[in-house]
Amino acid sequence: MLTLDGVSKGSWAHFAHDADIGVRGVAPTKAEAFRQAAFALTAVVTDPAGVRTTDAVPVFCQAPTDELLLVEWLNALIYEMAVRAMVFGDFSIDIEGESLRATAYGEAVDIARHEPAVEVKGATLTALKVSHGADGWHAQCVVDV
């Protein structure tokens, strides 16, 4: 995804994995790759573009590696979606060392408007990878649906 100034802001995608779904974020920074992975997570349930970002939910997690931090981040979002009956359409993320502080922006699920496809049960260690290469940061794992 390119902006008017030609700078890549990141992208998200799904990838096939047996009965589950892989989520992937790619971006110039690690925080943005985690943000894009969160969009991919939301997109398993509903179209992120159709989610109003009226309510803010703080999220904090820690883990000793980038890979485990990604799993903690996605599982924190899954937890918040479940207990609050919400979907999220945007995220602000700050990663410092082993800590991630974020705000997830979204709204209560509206079944008629969001048409939720599946319930995500959790992020897994399957196909888990956080890496930096010539094309930026990649953050991915498989989520159990």
C-alpha angles and dihedrals in degrees: 000000000000128000126214090269090056095245116135112238096185142262141230133216144172124233129198122257119166107275094342133069131243119220123202136182124193123186145135092263133042092237091052092047088054089049091051091049087054089053088051089051092052090047090060086065104030143338105289090211089065095056118100112222097216101126126057122211120188117223129191128177140159135201136163095240136036090243094054090043089058091052091047090049095050092044090050089054092047089051093049092047091051101044095040096037088231141137123210128224103178142018139198114204137186119186119193115173108302095350132087122193117185147156119221115205121204148105143251114290113267104196094200094049103033096038093201109221103196141346115251110221100189151320114264139202090245113119087354112170137153112179143152122225143152091291095049135257124342122198119180147150141150120265122210113236 
